[in-house]
Amino acid sequence: MAALKSSRITPSPNGLALHWPRLDTNPDVPRLIESAFGSRRWMQRIGKLEGQRCSAVQAKA
């Protein structure tokens, strides 16, 4: 197995993005964090959707 080379990831000048030259991408750090941990709005939406579900037993009650 070949050793991984450093991809030289660098922060953007404003510090809100990272630059991966080998991938030719600049992901936004706040959005990366939000996608990993979920935003409050997203978690509220999931909770609301789950609260609307009911099982067959609940529906009969």
For each residue, the residues with C-beta under 8 A, 3 or more apart:
1:
2:
3:
4:
5:
6:
7: 20 21 22 23
8: 21
9: 18 19 20
10: 18 19
11: 15 17 18 19
12: 15 16 17 18 19 26
13:
14: 17
15: 11 12 29
16: 12 28 29 30
17: 11 12 14 26 27 28 29
18: 9 10 11 12 26 27 29
19: 9 10 11 12 25 26
20: 7 9 23 24 25 26 27
21: 7 8 24
22: 7
23: 7 20
24: 20 21
25: 19 20
26: 12 17 18 19 20
27: 17 18 20 31 32
28: 16 17 31 32
29: 15 16 17 18 32 33
30: 16 33 34
31: 27 28 34 35
32: 27 28 29 35 36
33: 29 30 36 37
34: 30 31 37 38 39 42
35: 31 32 38
36: 32 33
37: 33 34
38: 34 35 42 43 46
39: 34 42 43
40: 43 44
41: 44 45
42: 34 38 39 45 46
43: 38 39 40 46 47
44: 40 41 47 48
45: 41 42 48 49
46: 38 42 43 49 50
47: 43 44 50 51
48: 44 45 51 52
49: 45 46 52 53
50: 46 47 53
51: 47 48
52: 48 49
53: 49 50
54: 58 59
55: 58 59
56: 59 60
57: 60 61
58: 54 55 61
59: 54 55 56
60: 56 57
61: 57 58
